[in-house]
């Protein structure tokens, strides 16, 4: 994905995102373009055609667990480490239901960026 310094193909590419599903936060919209920010705080513009309908998040804790239910006392399904990208299905209160390959379960929202 090309990230540009303005909304439109005539604007300069400031960087490229090479990881599919890389989490971004949308700041504003202009026509077919969205102004985004990434986990590093870098802002830029991306064409709507380059964005996915799926929602992704990135783990910010050094390591954390995925749980079977949204409760820290429920069964731990997997351990995840910092910078892992996960597909986010939904969030309820302080928990998000995520997916990564065959693994799906709940993780505390405070350990994620992108929500």
Secondary structure as UniProt FT lines:
FT   STRAND          2..4
FT   TURN            9..10
FT   STRAND          13..16
FT   TURN            20..21
FT   STRAND          25..30
FT   TURN            31..32
FT   STRAND          33..37
FT   TURN            39..40
FT   STRAND          43..47
FT   HELIX           48..50
FT   STRAND          55..59
FT   STRAND          63..67
FT   TURN            72..73
FT   STRAND          76..81
FT   TURN            82..83
FT   STRAND          85..92
FT   TURN            93..94
FT   STRAND          95..100
FT   TURN            101..102
FT   STRAND          103..108
FT   HELIX           109..111
FT   STRAND          112..113
//
